């Protein structure tokens, strides 16, 4: 077993993406048995205390059947209609499947803008982390009824590198990579209808062999990937683009066959399946951004009780624990957490702008609605966006 495979057992936050040909048989009929096996594997990981987020394709094909169509439509508006009709059916399948294993599934639909905008990305991260804290499994999909990039994605074209700035969804491979980066995931598993990346197209070359591990994704690697998915918008090229983005930000990627028995447990046990692309280093980009990123000139000054809760109990910073606000900042900026003497004890991403924080000083979270007229968050800084200690 390689070191990279051995380290998969340590993955605590995992994003699992299911392609259309994993969710369905030949892009037509729901693959209920295969889905149930994967759901059981995810539920088992949750019972082990791991955070798991799922990204699932298949809504359009489910909608095709629900609306009585005979084939995947070419017209964009009709594909959007299929996505709208099929998403509820798809989510019902996941809800019932997870319920069998004592786990709650939570639907989250996203558009590219939700992760491209800093404030909206912060909101997405916060709600996903809260769902995970509550023991749920978020099930994500692109909101194809309003976001059309996936629906108009061209097939049979090798995409440009996903690691470039501004890389969009394009399909759910791209979405899963962006979510993995947003959550600082340890592992992204791309489940597809092939066992992994091969040295050549196995449909045309009988000598083609599966590549167990990739050190990097280069032009030669991309040249091995060709074509898209008959029922979806992805393909191996799309998965390599997604892997390039995720690994560049410190998330290891495994491309594996969704039909492999007990695929998640076996992968985390180090079994040689699929194609593994290990991140060169765990960069901890978000932690570094919070701890050493450019200062905004703002700070929240906290009382002794709040400081003890933040340090000892790993709590979120609530308004009641704040005694004053220094400087000017906007929602989503990094601010310092200081005590009354001015000593800096930590830094975090703030959920409200400075003027709103000043109005909330010393007040209970239940008063936020009354004071501001809205309540986006109970905390001024949520625990997952807070770095305490030497900063």
MIKOLDO-95609 format. One record per atom (N, C-alpha, C): residue in one letter; z negated, y negated, x negated. Coordinates in steps of 0.02 Angstrom, whole numbers, plus 50000, padded with zeros to 5 digits. Layout:
<nodes>
AZYX
...
</nodes>
This chain:
<nodes>
X500005006049958
X500005000050000
X500004993749956
X500464989149969
X500494982949930
X499904978449948
X499774973649903
X499234968949917
X499374964849980
X500014963149990
X500194959150049
X500044962950113
X500204969450113
X500054973650172
X499304974450181
X498954975250126
X498234976250130
X497894970150160
X498134964250144
X497824958050168
X497944956850242
X498414960350273
X498524959450345
X497904961150385
X497494965550360
X496874967450395
X496404961550402
X496484956450360
X496034950650362
X496264945350411
X496844946150442
X497114941050487
X496654940250547
X496414934150558
X495964932750614
X496304928850670
X496824925050654
X497184921250706
X497914923350702
X498154926250756
X498804929550755
X499234927050814
X499854925450800
X500344923850852
X500834929650857
X500924932350917
X501374937950929
X501934935650975
X502554936250951
X503134934250991
X503524940451013
X503674940751078
X504044946251107
X504734943751127
X505254946851099
X505934944951117
X506144947851183
X506704945351209
X506964947751273
X507064955251274
X507304958051218
X507434965251216
X506804969351203
X506244966151196
X505604969551196
X505314969551267
X505384963751300
X505134963051368
X505554967251417
X506204967851403
X506654971451449
X507004977151412
X507284981751451
X507714986951424
X508434984551429
X508754983651371
X509454981351370
X509544974651404
X509024970551406
X509084964051436
X509144963951511
X508974969651543
X509074970151615
X508424971951651
X508174978051641
X507584980451676
X506954979151636
X506414977551671
X505774976451639
X505534982751603
X505364982051540
X505114987651500
X504354987951508
X504124990051566
X503414989651583
X502984993851536
X503214999951521
X502825004251476
X502735001151407
X503274998451380
X503234995351314
X502784989151316
X502854985151368
X502434979151374
X501704980951379
X501554986151418
X500854988251427
X500554990551361
X500944994051321
X500704996251255
X500534990251211
X500964985251211
X500844979351170
X500244975451195
X500204974651261
X499634971251291
X498984974751273
X498984981351275
X498384985151257
X498194983751184
X498704983351141
X498564981851071
X498274974951061
X498534970051098
X498274963251094
X497554963051120
X497424966451176
X496744966651204
X496254969751155
X496474974851119
X496054978051069
X495884973151013
X496374969150992
X496244964150940
X495754958950964
X495804957051028
X495334952151055
X494624954951055
X494554961351071
X493884964351071
X493604964751000
X494034964650950
X493814964550881
X493604957550858
X493694952750902
X493514945850886
X494074941750856
X494684944250857
X495244940550830
X495544936050884
X495814930350863
X496174925850908
X496904927950911
X497164929050971
X497864931150978
X498194926751030
X498764923951012
X499184920051058
X499854923651063
X500104924351124
X500744927651134
X501274922551154
X501884923551128
X502464919651149
X502974924651176
X503154923951238
X503564929051270
X504214926251298
X504764929551280
X505404928251311
X505464932551374
X506034932051408
X506164936451465
X506174933151532
X505984926751537
X505944923451603
X506634922951636
X507144921351597
X507814920551627
X508064927251655
X507974932551616
X508214939051640
X507804941451700
X507164939951701
X506754941551760
X507004937651820
X507204931451809
X507464927351863
X508134929751888
X508544932351843
X509184935151864
X509084940551916
X508594944951903
X508454950351951
X508134947652014
X507664942952006
X507304940452065
X507774936852113
X508284933552086
X508744929752128
X509354933952150
X509354940252131
X509884944752153
X510554943752119
X510554940852059
X511174939952021
X511344946351984
X511974947151967
X512194953351934
X512244952651858
X512234946451833
X512274945451761
X511974938651742
X511824937951679
X511544931551654
X512054926051666
X511864920651701
X512354915451718
X512534911251657
X513134908351659
X513364903951606
X513194896751620
X513164894951683
X513014888051702
X512294886251686
X512204880451652
X511544878451629
X511044877751686
X511244874251740
X510774873151795
X510564879751826
X511024884651829
X510854891151858
X510384894951811
X510474894251746
X510014897451699
X509324894351705
X509294887751715
X508654884451726
X508324887051790
X508724888051842
X508444890751904
X508174897751894
X508534901751855
X508304908551840
X507644908351801
X507594903651754
X506974903051716
X506394901251761
X506514896651808
X505984894551854
X505764900351899
X506244904151924
X506074909851968
X505764915551928
X506014916651868
X505784922451830
X505114921551796
X504944915251780
X504314914151743
X503714916551781
X503694915351847
X503124917451887
X503084925051889
X503654928351894
X503654935751893
X503424938351826
X503664935251772
X503464937451705
X502714936551695
X502444930751717
X501734929551707
X501314934251750
X501564936051808
X501204940851850
X501134947551814
X501654949551781
X501634955851743
X501084955551690
X501064949951653
X500564949351600
X499854948851629
X499784945151683
X499124944451714
X498844951251735
X499254955251768
X499034961751791
X498924966551733
X499354966351683
X499284970851626
X498644969451587
X498514963051574
X497904961351537
X497274962751578
X497324961851643
X496754963151686
X496524970451679
X496984974951670
X496814982051662
X496364983251602
X496404978751553
X496014979551492
X495454974351487
X495294971251543
X494734966651545
X494844960051510
X495474957851506
X495634951551471
X496004946951519
X495864940551515
X496204935651556
X496794932651519
X497374932651552
X497974929451524
X498034922351552
X498244917651510
X498314910751530
X499014908251513
X499374905751562
X500064903451551
X500064896451522
X500474895351470
X500574888751442
X501324887951430
X501634883051463
X502344881551455
X502424875151413
X502864875351364
X502934869851317
X503664867551313
X503744861251294
X504394858751274
X504344856751200
X504904855651168
X504894853951097
X504484847751084
X504514842951130
X504154836651121
X503404837651119
X503154843051149
X502434844251151
X502154845551081
X502564848251036
X502334849650969
X502624844750918
X503114840750939
X503404835750893
X502984829450891
X502664827750947
X502244821850950
X501534823550929
X501234819450885
X500594821050856
X500044821650908
X500014816750954
X499484816951005
X499574822851052
X500184824351071
X500304829951116
X500174836551080
X500354836951016
X500214842950978
X499464844050972
X499084838750963
X498354839250961
X498094841951027
X498374839551082
X498164841851148
X498324849251157
X498924851351134
X499104858451139
X498624862751098
X498494860551037
X498034864350995
X497344864951026
X497104859351054
X496444859251083
X496384864051142
X496884863951186
X496834868451245
X496924875651225
X497344877151176
X497424884051153
X496774886551121
X496464882351081
X495844884451049
X495294885351100
X495274881151152
X494774881951203
X494884888551242
X495504890151257
X495654896451291
X495434902451248
X495554901951184
X495354907351139
X494594907951136
X494254902251135
X493524902251135
X493244905651198
X493614904951253
X493404907851317
X493594915151324
X493914917951273
X494094924951274
X494764926551305
X495154921451323
X495794922551355
X496344923651303
X496914926151326
X497504926651285
X498034921851313
X498174916351279
X498704911851302
X499384915251295
X499784914851348
X500464917551348
X500934911651354
X501314910251302
X501724904351297
X502464905851307
X502824900951332
X503544901251336
X503794894051336
X504424893151315
X504714886451322
X504824885051396
X504694878951417
X504784877051486
X505524875951499
X505884881451511
X506604881151516
X506844877351578
X506414876251627
X506624872451686
X506754865151670
X506424862651616
X506524855651598
X506754854851525
X506584859751483
X506804859651413
X507384864451404
X507974861951385
X508574866051388
X508824868251320
X508474866751267
X508724868551200
X508834876051193
X508354879951217
X508434887151212
X509014889551254
X509094886751313
X509604889051359
X510314887451334
X510394882251294
X511054880451271
X511164882351198
X510674886051169
X510734888051099
X511374892151089
X511744890551037
X512374894151025
X512224900950994
X512624905851011
X512554912450983
X513034913350924
X512904918550886
X513344920750832
X513444915450778
X512944911050771
X512964906050718
X512314906550678
X512374907250612
X511774907450571
X511484900450569
X510874899750592
X510564893150599
X510404890150531
X510324883650529
X510124880350468
X509394881550456
X509154880650394
X508464882450377
X507954879050422
X507474883150445
X506984880550492
X506454876450459
X506394876750393
X505854873250359
X505994865750354
X506594863550375
X506744856550369
X506314852450416
X506164846150401
X505784841950446
X506144841250513
X505764841450567
X506054840450632
X506354846750661
X506244852450629
X506504858750656
X506264859850727
X506744861050772
X506584861850843
X506474869050861
X506384870050926
X506274876850950
X506914880950942
X507464878850977
X508074882750976
X508014889051018
X507474892651009
X507314898551048
X506574899951037
X506324905451066
X505614906851061
X505394909050991
X505864910950948
X505674912050878
X505434905450848
X505824900150859
X505624893650834
X504974891250865
X504904892350930
X504284890350964
X503684893950934
X503744900450923
X503184904250896
X502994901850826
X503494900050786
X503344897550719
X502984890850722
X503214886450767
X502884879950774
X502174880650799
X502064885350845
X501394886550871
X500944889350815
X501224893950775
X500834896750719
X500614891350671
X501064886650657
X500894881150612
X500364876650644
X500464875150708
X499994870850745
X499294873750744
X499234880350748
X498584883650752
X498324885950684
X498694884750631
X498504887350565
X498414894850568
X498874898350600
X498814905550608
X498874909150541
X498524914650535
X498564918850475
X499194923050476
X499414925050536
X499974929750540
X500394928250602
X501044928450593
X501524928050648
X501904934650650
X501874938050707
X502224944450716
X502804943250764
X503414944250739
X504014943450780
X504244950450800
X504114952250862
X504304958950887
X505004958550917
X505434963150894
X506124963150915
X506354970250929
X507004971050942
X507254977750959
X507534981450899
X507424978850838
X507614982350777
X506994982950733
X506984987950688
X506374989250649
X506234984050595
X506674979350584
X506564974350532
X507234971950505
X507214968450448
X507824966150415
X508094971750371
X508744972750372
X509074977950333
X509504974950277
X509674979050229
X510104976950173
X510804975150197
X510994977950254
X511624976350286
X511554978050360
X512044976450400
X512014977950471
X512054985550481
X511514988750503
X511524996050510
X512024998650561
X512254994350606
X512754996450655
X513434997550623
X513534994350565
X514174994750532
X514144998050463
X513544998850437
X513475001650370
X512935007150372
X513155013350366
X512685019050371
X512205019350312
X512365015850258
X511925015950199
X511395010450200
X511405006350252
X510925000850256
X510215003450261
X509765000250226
X509055002250227
X508614996250245
X508054997750275
X507584992550294
X507264989450232
X507204982750233
X506864979150179
X506124978550198
X505694981750159
X504984981850176
X504654975050167
X504814971650112
X504504965150098
X505004960450068
X504934954050086
X505344948750058
X504904943950021
X505104942149960
X504714937249922
X504864930249946
X505474929149970
X505684922549994
X506304923450037
X506464918150075
X507064918250117
X507574913550084
X508084916550054
X508594912650019
X509274913750053
X509794911050022
X510464911550051
X510694918750056
X510514922850006
X510714929850008
X510384933450066
X509764931750078
X509404934850135
X509724932650201
X509884926350207
X510184923950269
X510864927050281
X511224928550227
X511894931550234
X511854938450266
X511274941750260
X511194948450290
X511124947950366
X510944942150390
X510814941350462
X511444938550495
X511644941750548
X512234939350583
X512174940950657
X512474936650699
X512484937950770
X511854935850805
X511894935450871
X511324933750912
X511154939450957
X510724938251005
X510494943451050
X510884943151115
X511114948951138
X511524949151198
X511154946651259
X510514947751263
X510144945651322
X509744939351312
X509654937351250
X509264931451236
X509664926551194
X509324922051160
X509664917051119
X509514917951045
X509094922751029
X508894923650959
X509344928450922
X509064931750873
X509414936150828
X509034936050762
X509264939950713
X508904940250650
X508934933650613
X509484930050618
X509524923550585
X508994918750612
X508894918850677
X508384914750708
X507684916550684
X507574923050675
X506914925250652
X506794923250579
X507314923450539
X507234921250470
X507104913750466
X507424909850509
X507274902750512
X506544901550530
X506314905150581
X505614904450602
X505144906550546
X505314911950512
X504894914350456
X504874909350400
X505444905950387
X505454900950334
X504984895250349
X504984893050412
X504524887650431
X503794889850426
X503644895650454
X502944897850457
X502664899150387
X503054902550344
X502794904150277
X502734897850235
X503164892850247
X503104886650208
X502454883050223
X502144884450280
X501514881350299
X500924886050293
X501024891750260
X500454896050245
X500334901850292
X500794903250338
X500714908850385
X501164914650364
X500874920450354
X501264926450339
X501634928750401
X502234931550391
X502654933550448
X502844940950441
X502814944450497
X503044951350501
X503564951950556
X504164954150538
X504694955650586
X504684963150597
X504554965350658
X504464972450670
X504754974450737
X504854980950746
X505114983550809
X504594983850863
X504744980750920
X504264980650975
X504164987551006
X504614992150993
X504554998851020
X504155003550976
X503925001250918
X503505005250874
X502855006850910
X502635013050909
X501995014650943
X501405011150909
X500985008050950
X500375004850925
X500535000150866
X501064996150875
X501344992350819
X500854987450789
X500444983950828
X499994978950801
X499434982050760
X499124987250787
X498574990450751
X498814993550686
X499394996750689
X499664999950628
X499864994850576
X500144989150599
X500334983950552
X499724981150517
X499194979750554
X498584977050524
X498224982150481
X498374988550492
X498084993750450
X498474994750385
X499024990950377
X499404991350315
X499974996250316
X500134999250374
X500685003950378
X501335000450361
X501765003750323
X502405000750302
X502905000950359
X502884995950400
X503364995150454
X503614988050457
X504224987150481
X504514980550486
X504664977450418
X504774970950418
X504904967150357
X504374961750351
X504014961750298
X503454957050287
X503684951450241
X503564945350262
X503694939450220
X503024935950211
X502724936950153
X502064934150140
X502114926850121
X501654922850146
X501614915850126
X501414915450052
X501714911050013
X501544910749942
X500824908849929
X500534905049975
X499814903149969
X499594900550036
X498944901550050
X498664898850111
X498524891550100
X498974887250123
X498944880150104
X498404876350140
X498204878550199
X497694874950235
X497884867750246
X498514866650267
X498774859750273
X498364855550320
X498154858350375
X497774854350423
X497094852450395
X496764857350363
X496104855850333
X496174850450280
X496704850850239
X496794845750187
X496944838950219
X497334839050274
X497484832750308
X496844829450333
X496394833450360
X495764830750386
X495314828550328
X495264832850277
X494774831650224
X494994826250175
X495634826050156
X495844821550103
X496444817350122
X496654817450185
X497224813450207
X497064805950203
X497574802050213
X497494794750209
X496974792350260
X496514788350238
X495994785950282
X496254780750330
X495984780750391
X496214775950441
X495784769650441
X495244769750403
X494804763950402
X494294764050458
X494244769650495
X493774770150549
X493244775350537
X492694774850575
X492144779550568
X491734779750632
X491434785550644
X490944786350698
X490264787350664
X489794783150680
X489114783650652
X488684787550701
X488364792850676
X488004797450721
X487254797150707
X486864799350758
X486134799650749
X485934806250716
X485304806950699
X485064812750662
X485164819250701
X485054818950767
X485134824950807
X485844827450808
X486314822850815
X487014824750815
X487224827450747
X486984824350693
X487154826650626
X486914833750614
X486304835250638
X486034842050630
X486454847050670
X486664845150731
X487074849650772
X487754850850740
X488034845550711
X488684846250679
X488644850650617
X488104849950580
X488024853450516
X487774860550525
X487264861450566
X486944868050573
X487244872350628
X487424869250683
X487664873150741
X488414873050749
X488754869450705
X489484869050708
X489714866650777
X489384861450802
X489534858850868
X490094853650864
X490364851950923
X490824846350928
X490424839950930
X490754834350914
X490404827950915
X490484824750984
X489934824551022
X489934821751089
X489754814351087
X489954810451137
X489794803251137
X489054801751132
X488624805951162
X487914804651163
X487614804351093
X487944807651044
X487674807750976
X487914802150932
X488334797750959
X488624792250920
X488234785850933
X488064782250879
X487684776050887
X488114769750876
X488664770550841
X489114764750832
X489794767150808
X490274762550812
X490964764050792
X491194758650743
X491464760650687
X491704755950637
X492464756150633
X492774750350626
X493484749950614
X493904750850677
X494554751050667
X495034751950721
X495464758050707
X495574762050756
X495974768150749
X496254770050816
X496734774550815
X497054777050876
X496874784350886
X496974786750946
X496884793950960
X497314797950913
X497024803150884
X497394807450838
X497314805450765
X497004799650751
X496884797650682
X496304801650653
X496284801950586
X495714804950552
X495194799550539
X494564800750561
X494024795950551
X493444799450515
X493024795350484
X492434797950450
X491854798850498
X491414803550482
X490784804450518
X490234802450470
X489874797050487
X489364794350443
X488674794450475
X488164794150433
X487494793050460
X487334785650458
X486734783750479
X486554776750484
X486554773050418
X486484776750363
X486464773550297
X487164772350269
X487664774850304
X488344774050281
X488614780050243
X488204785150233
X488424791050197
X488924794950239
X489474797150208
X489984800950242
X489804808350240
X489764811550298
X489594818650301
X490184823050322
X490714819950346
X491284823950367
X491844819450391
X492394822650411
X492974819150437
X493274823250493
X493594819950540
X493894823850594
X494434819850630
X494824823350671
X495344820250711
X495044818050777
X495074811650791
X494724808850848
X495144809350912
X494814810550967
X495154811651031
X495264805351072
X494944799751052
X495004793551089
X495104787751040
X495444782451061
X495514776651017
X494844773051008
X494814768450959
X494184765250940
X493864761450998
X494264757751037
X493954753851092
X493644758351144
X493954764151158
X493664768851205
X493034771951177
X493034773551112
X492434776451081
X491844771551084
X491984765151074
X491454760151078
X491134759951148
X491554760651198
X491294760551267
X490894766851283
X491014772251245
X490684778651259
X490054779751216
X489904775351170
X489344776251124
X488704777751163
X488374783251146
X487734785051174
X487754787751245
X488344788451274
X488394790651343
X488524798251347
X488374801151403
X488494808351414
X489224809551431
X489464815451415
X490164817051428
X490344816551502
X489854817951546
X489984817551618
X490134810451641
X489974805451598
X490084798451617
X490774795951595
X491144800051558
X491784797651530
X492254795251584
X492324799151637
X492784797251692
X492604790451720
X491964789351732
X491734783151762
X491864777251716
X491744778251651
X491804772751603
X492534771151587
X492934776251575
X493624775151553
X494134775651610
X493934778751665
X494414779951718
X494824786151709
X494694789851655
X495014796251641
X494574800151593
X494694806651587
X494334810551537
X494814815751508
X495034814351447
X495474819151414
X495084824651381
X494504822951352
X494094827751315
X493354826151327
X492934831251324
X492214830251328
X491924827551263
X492264829151208
X492024827351141
X492454821751111
X492154817751069
X492544812851031
X492924816350975
X492614821450946
X492964825750897
X492774832950914
X493264837150929
X493124844150943
X493014847850877
X492614853150881
X492394856650821
X492984859050779
X493514861350810
X494074864150773
X494444858750733
X494344852450751
X494674846950716
X494184843050671
X493644846350651
X493114843050613
X492974846750548
X492944843150493
X492764845950428
X492124842650405
X491584846650401
X490944843950377
X490824846350306
X490404842650270
X490254844450201
X490584839750153
X490714842250093
X491024838050041
X491734836350060
X491874830050075
X492544827750092
X492734821650050
</nodes>
